[in-house]
Amino acid sequence: MPEPFALYVSKRFLDKASKTFGLGFIVRKPLTEMLRKMDVPFKELGRDEAKTALDRLAESKGVTISVSQLIKGLALAFFLPTSIFIATLKKVFYRSGAETEDSMILEFLAEIPRMFRPTLFYDIWLIVPKTEAGETNAKQLIKTIVEKTGVPPLTGEEWEDLQPIVEKLRGKLEIKGITENLWKSI
């Protein structure tokens, strides 16, 4: 079973994607709206449905114990109020989720307040493939979004600005992409 992975996406990229996909000025659920515009068949997941789907996937047959523990850890880290986010004033909110036939893609909004400067906003796309083919299909879907948008999802400077969130997640959530910029390898 393939392992889940995370991708960080800048507000700049989402603004450009919103224009490219014709999503309008204010978009609450950019990823699921892009999937709709691309005619990708999926079931939209509310917050509770996403947690239930993660729990169901973690308990399914064919999932190794380590992947099952990883998925359960994701559910705990992102869906329960934890000291990771509360104590640091860096917040992560669930935006939306999509479950396709072979993967789940969850979208979170990360907020980094800064003194005397504008707050930074990033999205975290958490991809949980159900199969090897699901991993390949999810990566291709993400690549298609990036290609259509025409700009990189994360610049070097944006990656540096994202470090307060990365540091808070380091060691607390062991998943590929949490502490590295996976866009370079996708």
Salt bridges, closest charged atoms under 4 A:
ASP15 OD2 - LYS11 NZ 2.90
GLU33 OE2 - ARG36 NH1 3.00
GLU44 OE2 - LYS29 NZ 2.78
GLU44 OE1 - ARG36 NH2 2.44
GLU49 OE2 - LYS43 NZ 3.87
ASP55 OD2 - LYS51 NZ 3.06
GLU59 OE2 - LYS72 NZ 2.74
GLU99 OE2 - ARG56 NH2 2.54
GLU99 OE2 - LYS130 NZ 2.70
ASP123 OD1 - ARG95 NE 3.56
GLU135 OE2 - LYS139 NZ 3.26
GLU158 OE2 - ARG12 NE 2.80
GLU167 OE2 - ARG170 NH2 2.80
